[in-house]
Amino acid sequence: MAFFAAFGASATGDRLARMQRSPQYSNGKFQNPVPTALSTPGGLWSSLKRQLSSKEQRVPPGPLPVVSRTPADFSTPPASGLRATWFGHASTLIEIDGHRILVDPVWGERISPSQAFGPKRFHPTPMALHVMPRLDAIVLTHDHYDHLDMYSIGTLVRSVTQEKVPFIMPLGVGAHLEKWDVPASRIVELDWWESVRVGALTIAAGSARHFSGRGLTNGSRTLWASWSIIGPTHRVFHSGDTGPFDAIAENGRRYGPFDLAFIKIGAYDDTWPDIHLTPEQAVRACTLVQGKVLFPIHWGTFNLAFHRWDEPADRVVAAAQSAGVSLVMPKLGQSIEPSSPPPVDPWWRTVTAR
């Protein structure tokens, strides 16, 4: 059944042996370099009470503005050599120095082992996944359901357009993909500070402060990572999921400065302060990794926390302005070139007002 397949598989053999050799691996799990709690004491009880009683507007009160896209929109390379399109949550298409990289493709209606229950998408996807233009690589940041979707992986691996395109991911995640019939020849697993060449690009895994797992008993059995995409002319950073972490600056020292930094801003809460950034912390993380332009992600698509659905956007705009950090806030499906960032248009406020 698809429900059970969605949980993925555990690493064995050579894959497990390589994981066990990682500096990030200890006592049967991957570890963060700094002490990290998944929740504060009493956090589970507090979350349960808030789930039942809190009154935040966690779901948009009306339709979100979505820019519909077709393959023709991507047939002409970006004039500047770098263009980015946000498809929702952490799913991003990066066109960089003549290459196309898709990060964290999640096109499913729900982020769950089943499409019958779990957090539901706020908006339609801006473009169908099966018509995605030819990619050069697909990058996966970690194995949580809102970043790794079995149904989307299946669409991509069966696509004639994407035949032989590599899937690049942290250690251990490849076991899930092999269970979902992705050929081993297309799976590239990296530890932090390892990299792979894709055409003229270098794609490098880097540090993040988070955890992993797709079931109740396999927490942190696969690695999580941030990613640097380095071209002959441009450089892009994608945070994946991370909590506050000064050592994230190592990504900037090794691979920056970055023309564009995708950094998560949503799904934060006082009861899990170590594993997700607040909007203000995201602005600081952009500075730490030497990002020239901040592109906030991981908000506006799923209800994953107790804040208002649009609160991350308001807070990140204020924080970026206060810190003097250049910011883009495109609509879903809107493409931007960071060489000429458009002015911030608070489109989410019109949804709330309506």
N, C-alpha and C positions, 0 to 999 in steps of 0.2 A: 504493500500500500504506500501511496505517496506520503501519507502522514508520517510513517515510520522512517521512510527514506530521507525525509527532510532533516532528521536529526544528524545525518551524516555518518561518519565512521571514525574509528580511532586509528591512529597511526600504528603501524607495525613494521617489522623488518628494518630495512635500511633507512626508511623515513624516520622511524622512532630512534634509531641509533644516532642519526644526525641531530635530532632534537636534543638528545641527552648530552651531546657534546657542546651544546650552546652555552655561552657564559650566562645567558638569561634563564637557564633551566636548572632547577634544584628541587630535590625532594619530590620528584614526580610531577612537577608543574613548572610553568614559566612564572617568573617573578619580576616585579618592578624593582628598579634600582633603589627606590626609597620606600619606606613602609607605607602600605596602601590598604585602606579598609574599604570594603564594598559598601558598607553602611555604618552609620554611627550607632552607638548603643541605643537600643530602643527604636531604631529607625524603621524596622519592619512594622512594628505596631503603629508608629506614627503615620507611616504611609497608608496602612489599612484604614485608619480613622479618616484620613484626608480623602482617600478614595471614596468613602461612603458619605462624607459630609461637606467637603469643600465646594465652593461656589464659583471657582474661576471659570472664565470662558475659555476652556481648553480646546474647543473646536470652533473653527471660523463660523460666524453666523450667516454667511452667504458664500457664494462661489468666489474662488480666487481667480484673479486675472492670469490666464495662461496663454503664452505665445505659442501657437501651434507651429510645428516645424515639419519640413519634408526633406528628403535626401538632397533635393536641388539646392536647399539653403546652404549646404556644406560642400557644394561642388567647386566653388571658387575659394582658393586659400585666403586666409586673412592677410590684409594688406601689410600689417605690421609684423607678421610671422607668428603672432600669438593671439589666440582667441579662445574664450571659455564659455561654455553653455551649461547652465544648471537645470537638471531635469527633476529636481526635488530631493530633499533630504541630503544625503552625501553623494548622490549620483551626479557625476560631472563628466562632460566631454571636453578634453583639452586638445586643441589643435596647435601644435608647437613645432616650428621649424620643419614643416612639411610632413609631420606625422600626426596621427590621431590616437589618443589614449583615452579609454573609458575607465573611470574609477567607480567602484562600488555600484554596479548596475542592479538596482532594485526596482523592478517594474510591477511586482505583484500588488494585488489589491490590499492584502493584509501582510503584516510582518509577523509570521507565526508558522509553526509546522503545518498549519492547515489554512486554506483560503476561506474557511467557514467561520473562523473566529480570530480574535486578536486585533491589535490596533489597525484601524482602517485608514486608507489614504484619504486625504482631504480633497484632492484634486485629480483630474485625469492627467496621465503623463503627456508631456508636450509632443511626443512623437512615439509611434510604435517601435518597439525594440527590434522587430524582425526587419525593419527597413533602415536600420542604422547604417550610415555609410561605412565603407571598408575601414576597419580599425587596424592599428599596428600592434596594439597590446591592450589587454584588459587587466587592470590592477585591482586587487582586493585588499582592503586594509586589515580586516579580521573577520571572525566567523559569526558574529552576532546577526540575528535575523534581519535587522534593519540595514545591514551592510552586505550580507551574503544571502541571496535569495535563490533557492534551488530552481524555481521555475524560470527565472531570468537566465541563469546559467544554462539551463536546458535549451532555451531559445537560441542563445548565442552559439552553443556548441553544435547545434543542428543547422545553423544558417550557412548556406552555400557562400554567401558574401564574406563570412568570417572564417572560412575554412583555414585551418592551420594557425590561426592567430593565437599567440601564447597567452595563458592566464598566469599572472605574476602575483605572488602572495607570500605571507609570512610562513615560517616553519609549521608543519603539521596540518595546515589547511588543505593541502593537496589530497589528504585521505577522504575528505568530504567530496571533492570534485571527482575523484576516481569512482566513488560509489555512485555518482550521478552520471557516469559514462563519459566523462571527459578523458580522452586518451592521455596516458602518462607522458607522451612526447610533447604535449602542449602545456604541461604543468611545470612552473618554475617556482621553487620555494627559496626564500632568502631569510637569513638571520639579519639582525640589526647590523648595519655598516657593510653589508654585502650589496653587490650591484650586478646588473646584467645589461648587456648592450642590446638595443632594439634599433636597427638601422643606425642613424647618426646620433641616437639618444643614449644616455645612461640613465637607467631607472634604479634608484637606490632605496633600500629599506632603512629606516632610522628609528630613533627612540620615541616612545609615547608612554603615558602612564594610564593603564587601563586594565582590562581582563578579557577573558574569552569564554566561550562555551555555548552549546546549543541544547543542552539538557540539564537535568538536575544533578547529575553525578560526574560531569566532565568539565568542570570549571577550570579554566586556565591550562588546559591540556594542549592548546595551540597558541602560537605567538600572535601578538598584535603589533602594529607598526604604523609609523607615519611614512610618507613617501616623498622623495625628491625626484623630479623629472628634469633632466639636465640636457639641454640641446646645445648645438654650436653657438647659438645666439641668445637663447632665452632659458630661464629656469623657473620652475613652478614647484610649490610645496603643497602637500595635502596632509592635513593633520590626522585623518581618520578620527577615531575617538581618543581623547586624552583628557586627563585631569590636570590641575595646576602642577607645573613641573619645570623648575628653572633649567634643568639639564636638557630640555628641549632645544635650548640654544646651540647644542652641539650640532644639530642638523644645519643650522645656519653657518657655523664655523666650517663644517666640512663641505657643504654643498651650495651655500648661498653666496651672495645675496639673491633673493628671489624676486622676479618681476611680479609674481602674483602668489598669494598665500591663501589657499582654501583652509579655513579654520572653523571648527564646530562652535556653535554658540547656544544651542538649545538643549533641553532635557537635563537641566541642572536642578539641584535641590539641596537644601541644608542637610538632609539626611544621607546624601552620598557625595560629600564635597571633594573626595580624592579622585574621582574617576571621570567627572565631566566638568569642562570649563564653564564658568559664567561668561556672559558677554564681555564684561570688563576684563576678565582673565584672558579671553580670546584676543582682545586688543593688545594686551601685554605680550602674549605668545607670539603675535605677529612681529612685534618689535624684537623679541628674543631671537627669532629665526631669521631676522633681517629681511622681512617681507616688505616690498615697496608699496604694494596695494593689497588690502585685505578684502577677501571675498567670503563673507559669512555663509556657512552651510549648516546642515543638521538642524533645521527648524522649518516650520511652515508646511510640513507634509504629514506627520503622524503625531498623535497625542501620546507622549512618553513621559510626561512629568506633570507637576501640579501648578506650573505657572500658566498665565494666559498664553494662548497660541501665538500672539503677536508681541508679547513682552520682550523676547530676545532681540527682535528687530529694533524696537525703541531704545532699548538699553545699549545695544552695540553702536547705534548712531551717535548717541550722546557720549559714550566712552571714547569713540574714535575722534570725535570733534574735540573733546577735552585733551586728548593725547597728541593731537596733530597727526593722526594716522590717516592716510588716504584710504577711502572706502568705496566699494561699489555694492549696490543693493538691487540687482536686476530682478525683474519678474521671472517667474518660472518659464523656462524655455527661451528667455532672452539671451542673446550672445553679446559679450562685451570684449573689447580689446583694451588691456590695461595701459597701453601706450597713450590712449585717449579716453580715460574713464569717464562715463557719463555722470552728470550730477545726481546725487541721491534723490530719488523720487519715492516718498513714503507711501507706496501703493497699498500697503497693508492697512493703513488708517482708513482708506475709503471703504474697505470691506467691513471693518469694525463699525464705522459710522452708519453704514447702510443696514 
